[in-house]
Amino acid sequence: MEPLAIAKKPRQPPGEFLREVRVAYGISQGELATRANTTQSAISRIESGKTSPSFDTLRELLRLLGADLVLEVTPRDSGSGPTLGQLNGDPFDPAPLLHALDRKEVDFVVIGGVAGIVHGSAYPTDDLDLAYARGRRNLERLAGALRDLGARRADAPADRPFRVDAQALQAGMDFTFVGESGRIDLFGRVGGAQGYARLRIAAEVHEVGGVTVPVASLDRLIGMKRRQDGPRVQAMVDEYVALDHRRREREVRR
């Protein structure tokens, strides 16, 4: 029998693909089961999606049908572009926020949407996400920068305002502050980045809003974003991977 050209469709379940190939070759489930030294019900469970075969199992079953499983790697569509809508929210300008942190010599790393934009992301953002060192001296500097900005904790009740000092920051971990220049999200525990120290060591230096600051690398951003849920976040992961791929291509051409 001449080999058949059957391509696996994107996101097509492996069992559905196996059934398509088996039927195209005119082989019954029982015949395939005999060749594979298994039962017809086992083949049926795979094809119906009740059991998900490993890569090796699928490749072997296709081999027993007279077909080869060939993998092809192609660049992914990041799904981003200049037509993306802008976020609706309060005015946001990261420059005053970063200048205040720089003046106080705060130990921090820019993460989140601003970091993505620095690396070339087309996704807009309306806040500044920062990872920060948890040492006492750095908490004092951070509290001083927040006070200079007139920032207030977003979730603090009006009758019980949050006192911005090192002790209050030490008692918590993640905070959201708002001020005239926009919102600041502070993260004392950075998921997916293998801890702040490694995040800081791997950070790249970039100019943002007229001040030179440490920005999380694309690899670290990808690791952090992968831990989050939602289609938009996962689309950002795809975009970051594509950005990294293009950057590596440029470096090879140099």
Residue pairs with C-beta under 8 A, 6 or more apart in sequence:
1 25
1 66
3 66
3 67
4 21
4 24
4 25
4 67
6 17
6 20
6 21
6 24
6 67
8 17
9 17
13 49
13 52
14 46
14 52
14 53
14 58
15 46
15 47
15 48
15 49
15 51
15 52
15 53
16 47
16 49
17 58
18 46
18 47
18 53
18 58
18 61
18 62
19 47
21 62
21 65
21 67
22 28
22 29
22 32
22 47
22 65
25 65
25 66
25 67
27 65
29 40
29 43
29 44
29 47
30 40
32 43
32 61
32 64
32 65
33 39
33 40
33 42
33 43
35 64
36 43
36 60
36 61
36 64
42 51
43 61
45 51
46 52
46 53
46 61
53 61
58 69
59 69
62 68
62 69
63 69
75 242
75 245
76 238
76 241
76 242
77 238
77 242
78 235
78 238
78 239
78 241
78 242
78 243
79 235
79 238
79 239
80 121
80 122
80 123
80 235
80 236
80 239
81 122
82 122
84 122
84 123
84 124
86 124
87 124
87 125
87 126
88 126
89 126
89 127
89 183
90 126
90 178
90 182
90 183
91 180
91 181
91 182
92 125
92 126
92 127
92 128
92 181
92 182
92 183
93 181
93 182
93 209
94 114
94 128
94 181
94 182
94 208
94 209
95 181
95 208
95 209
95 210
95 211
96 149
96 180
96 181
96 209
97 128
97 149
97 179
97 181
97 182
97 184
98 110
98 128
98 208
98 209
98 211
98 213
99 209
99 210
99 211
100 145
100 146
100 148
100 149
101 108
101 130
101 142
101 145
101 213
102 211
102 212
102 213
103 145
103 148
104 141
104 142
104 144
104 145
104 148
105 141
106 132
106 138
106 141
106 142
106 145
107 132
107 133
107 135
107 138
107 141
107 200
108 130
108 131
108 132
108 133
108 142
108 213
108 214
109 130
109 131
109 132
109 196
109 199
109 200
109 203
109 214
109 215
109 216
110 118
110 128
110 129
110 130
110 208
110 213
110 214
110 215
110 216
111 129
111 130
111 131
111 187
111 190
111 193
111 199
111 216
111 220
111 221
111 224
112 125
112 127
112 128
112 129
112 185
113 121
113 123
113 124
113 125
113 127
113 129
114 125
114 128
114 129
114 208
114 215
115 129
115 215
115 216
115 221
116 123
116 125
116 221
116 236
116 239
116 240
117 123
117 124
117 125
118 206
118 208
118 215
119 215
119 218
119 221
119 240
119 243
120 243
121 236
121 239
121 240
121 243
122 239
123 232
123 236
123 239
126 182
126 183
127 182
127 183
127 184
127 185
128 182
128 183
128 184
128 185
129 185
129 187
130 184
130 185
130 186
130 187
131 187
131 188
131 190
131 193
131 196
131 199
131 200
131 216
132 138
132 142
132 186
132 187
132 188
132 196
133 196
133 200
134 170
134 188
134 196
136 166
136 170
139 166
139 169
139 170
140 165
140 166
142 166
142 169
142 186
143 164
143 165
143 166
143 168
143 169
146 164
146 177
146 184
147 164
149 177
149 179
149 180
149 181
150 179
150 180
151 164
151 177
151 178
151 179
151 184
152 161
152 162
152 164
152 177
152 178
152 179
153 161
153 162
153 164
153 175
153 176
153 177
154 176
154 177
154 178
154 183
155 176
156 162
162 168
164 177
169 175
172 188
173 187
173 188
173 189
174 185
174 186
174 187
174 188
174 189
175 185
175 186
176 183
176 184
176 185
176 186
177 183
177 184
177 186
178 184
188 196
190 196
190 199
190 224
191 224
191 227
192 220
192 223
192 224
192 225
192 226
192 227
193 199
193 216
193 220
193 223
193 224
194 223
199 216
199 220
200 214
202 216
202 217
202 219
202 220
203 214
203 215
203 216
203 217
203 220
204 214
204 215
204 216
204 217
205 212
205 213
205 214
205 215
206 212
206 213
206 215
207 213
208 215
216 224
218 240
218 243
218 244
218 247
219 244
221 240
222 237
222 240
222 241
222 244
225 233
225 234
225 236
225 237
225 240
226 237
